[in-house]
């Protein structure tokens, strides 16, 4: 398989209650996907985490340009409207002079974006509007929030090389507490 010039990565976050148990998910059509969870979270936090995990995972691959497709205006507007520039200029304060929420996720995400801005773009999609991929990542995020267990399907490097069958790993992708008898994936932060 030839690596596509542009890979569309769909992302979403979900929360059971807000705050409450959260989940995130990302997926490429006919390609790799991942989901994860956090015991006490917010929907916006999970939206950011999905993008951070997708970029952290996929930007390791050379020659991959990524378009993040999200139903989160919080995520898309940060980059499209360059909110992050104002946050940084104001010492991580928002336009209301309040601390930016979720800085522990935004700071590494923005750093990754700035290091790879020529390879990363963002697109907004209306949520719950019949877009199959948006519905798929919503289902991943909702399932991760409900079960407090995440998963990875397909190894991205093997998938891009064209030799990866759909294989689910047994890794628990969880940022808070390990599941009983399951290994805990180390945090990305």
N, C-alpha and C positions, 0 to 999 in steps of 0.2 A: 504494500500500500504506500502510495506517495503521500507525504505529509501535506495536508491541505494548507493553502496559503493563509486562510482565515478559519479558525475553529470557533464555532458558536457554543458557548458554555452557559447553560441555563442554571440559575441559582435561586434559592428561596430559603426563607426562615419561617419558623412557626413556634408558637408558644401556647401551652395549655394554661390559660390565665395570663395576665400580663401585668406583673411578673408571674412566673410559674415555670414548670419544667419546659425547657426549650429544645428545639431540634433544627438542624439545617441540612440542606442537601444541594448537590450540584450534579449535573449530568451533561454529557455530549450525546446527541442523537446517534444511536447505534454504536456508542462508545462507552468509555469508562464513566463511572459515577461514584459518588461517595455521600455519606451522611454521617452526622455526629450529633451529640447532645450536650446539654449542660443542665444540671439539676435545678438551679435557680437562675432564671434568665428573663430576657424580654424579647419580643418579636424583632425589634430593630437590631438588637445585639446578634441574633441568629442570622439575620439578613447579611450583616457585615461578615460574620464568621464563615458563611458559605463562600463568599467571594474570596476571602483570605485563604481558605483551604484550597479552593480551585486554583488560584494563581500560584500558591506555594507549590502545589503538586505539578501543575502543567508547565510552568515557566522553566522548570529544570530541563525540559525537552528543547533541543535547539531548533531553530527555524519554525517555531510555532507562534503564529499571531493569534491573539485571543480576543474575541468579542464577548464580554459578559452581558448576558441578557437577563434582566431582573425586573420584577414587578415592584421593586422598592424604589420610590423616588428618593428616599433617604440616601441610598447607595448611589444611584445614577446621578443625581444632582450634585453630590459631593465632587464628582469628577467632571461631569459635563459643564457645570456652572462654577467649577473650581472653588467650592466652599473651603476646601482644605487650605488654600493659600491664605484666606482670611483667618482661619483657625490658627495657623502657624504664626502669622504676623501678630496676632493678638495674644500669643502665649497660650494657645490651646483654650481660648475662650470663644464662645459663639457670638453672634451679632448682638445678643442680649447681655453680653459680658458675663455669661455663666460658663462654668467649665464644660467643655465638649464631653458628651456622654460617650462611653465605650472607648476611651482613649487607648486602653490596653490592646484593642483590636485595630482601631483606626491608625495608630502610629506605625505598626508594622505593615499594614495594608498600603498606606500612603507611601512608605519607604519603598516597598516593592514596586508600586506603580511608578514612582519617580525614576527608579532604576531601569524600568522596562516600558516607559510610556509610549515608545514608538511601536511596541508590540501589543499594547492593550487598549481596547476601546470599550465603551459602554452603550447599551441600548435598553430603553424602557419598553416593557410589554405590559399590557393591561392584565392584571391577575384575574383568574376565574372567568376567562372569556373564551374558553374553548381551545386555547393554544395547547396542543398535546404535550410539548416539552415543559411548558410552565406548569401544567397539571401534574406531570411526572415528578418534577422536583418538589412541588408542593406536597405530593404524597410521600416522598422520601423524608421531607422535613417533619411532617405531621407524624409519621410512623416513628421517627427517631425521638420526637418529643414524648410521644405516648409510651414507648417502650424503654426510653433512656438507654438505647443501644444503637450504635451506628454500624455502617458496613462500607466496604469498598467492593465494587464490581469491575473487573478487568484491570489489569495493570496498564496504566497509560503508556508507558514506554513500549511494551509489547504490542499494544493496540495500534499505536502509530506506526510501528514496524510492520504491521499487517499479519502478525502471527499469534494473536491472543483470542482464544475462545472465551466466551462469557464464563468467568470463574469468579465466584464470590470468595473473598478471604474470610477467615474467622476472626480477624482482628476486631476487638471492641474499640470503637472510635468514640471515646467518651472523655470529656474534659474534667469531670468532677469526681466521681466515685467509680471504682471498677465494679463490673458485674461479678457476681459470685462465680468462681471457677473460670473466669475469662481474663486474659491478659489486658492490661490497660495500655492504650497507646499514649506515648508521651505527648505532652502538650506542645503545640507549635510555638509557644511564647515563653 
